[in-house]
Amino acid sequence: MVSMTRIKKLSISQATAELDRPFSMMNIAFVGDVIVSVYICQGMLEWHKHLDNDELFWVYEGSILLESEWGKVRLRPGELAVVPKGVAHRSSSGLRASVLLLRCGFLADRKNGRRRLYTLGGEANLRRIGLQDVMRALVMPFQFQTVAQVDDSVVQVAWGEGTWPVEIPAVHDVMFFVQKGTATVRTSESMLHLHAGDITVVPQGTVYQLSTTQGTTLVRVTREGSSSESD
């Protein structure tokens, strides 16, 4: 069924400006089963773990130290790391930092029997992923490259100028984040101009067009298995 939903844009900077307390959090988008939140990291959280869901930490401003049973990583703007379900962790920062947090809003093990409930300690190390590093390695435009996975959803990056090939209508919910440059998203009901730090969610079933200016880089969050993806 084709959706006539009007899409909206949200500025991450404006959202974080509304958060005035350390570790205050705001849910800003829902992409299929994934909840996208932004929180203020200032100080240190207690050690904790989530038995049911992965968590992806993506620094927008400032820097944080992400510690876990799998080791620790320092994350700066445009860098992210995934803490798998069942791994104890905590985040900290001496100064105010704003962080995007992606996690599944449903119990992943109940959605997909192939997924286990928890991970085994010492199985691997946390991996820091720099979005710009991945972008620079991409040779072809418009080819989304998966950089991280949160349960059944993926975070992907790509660059390009002009009109992008997209699934029509959208097979799954799709979130676009402008890392650099300017993007325009058009539907029958609306047209959005997105700048660096802006996001929008295109709901499943929507017919839309996506175009970008020169030098634009995008981050896409959607359910695993979407097209226009390079291996």
CORZI-V448979 format. One record per residue. PHI is phi as a letter, one per 40 degrees, with the letter a starting at -180 (none if undefined). OMEGA is omega in whole degrees, -180 to 180 (999 if undefined). Layout:
PHI;OMEGA, PHI;OMEGA
//
This chain:
none;-180, c;-179, c;177, b;-175, c;174, c;-179, c;-178, b;175, b;179, b;176, c;178, c;-180, c;179, c;179, c;-179, c;179, c;179, c;-179, c;-173, b;180, b;176, d;178, g;168, c;-171, b;177, b;172, c;-174, b;-179, a;173, b;-178, b;-172, g;179, c;-173, c;172, c;176, b;-179, b;171, b;179, b;179, c;176, c;178, a;-170, h;-177, a;174, c;174, c;174, c;178, a;177, a;178, b;-175, c;-172, b;-170, b;167, c;173, b;177, b;178, b;-175, b;-175, c;178, c;177, b;180, g;177, a;179, b;170, b;179, b;-179, b;180, a;173, c;179, c;-177, h;-177, b;177, b;172, c;-178, b;178, b;-177, d;-179, g;177, b;-178, a;176, a;179, b;172, c;-178, c;178, d;177, g;-179, b;179, c;-176, a;172, a;177, b;-179, a;176, a;178, c;178, b;-179, d;176, b;177, b;-171, b;170, c;-179, b;179, b;180, a;-179, c;-180, c;179, b;180, c;-174, c;-177, c;178, c;178, c;-172, a;-175, c;180, c;-177, c;180, c;-175, c;-178, a;179, b;-179, c;-179, d;178, g;-175, c;-177, a;178, b;172, c;-179, b;176, c;-179, b;177, c;-176, c;-179, c;177, c;179, c;180, d;-177, c;-179, c;-179, c;-177, c;-174, b;176, c;173, g;-178, b;-178, c;179, b;178, c;179, b;-179, a;179, b;175, b;-175, f;-176, c;-178, b;-176, b;171, b;-174, b;179, b;177, a;175, b;178, i;177, b;180, h;-178, c;-177, c;171, c;-180, b;176, c;-179, b;-11, c;-180, c;-178, c;177, b;169, d;179, b;173, b;174, b;176, b;179, c;178, c;-178, a;176, g;-176, b;178, b;175, b;178, b;-178, b;169, b;178, c;-175, b;-174, a;174, b;-178, b;171, b;-176, b;177, b;-178, d;-180, g;178, c;175, b;168, a;177, b;175, c;-176, c;174, d;179, g;-178, c;171, c;-175, a;174, b;179, b;176, b;-177, b;176, c;-179, d;177, g;-177, c;174, b;-175, b;169, b;-180, b;174, b;-180, a;178, c;-179, d;177, h;178, c;-178, c;-178, f;-179, b;175, c;-178, c;999
//
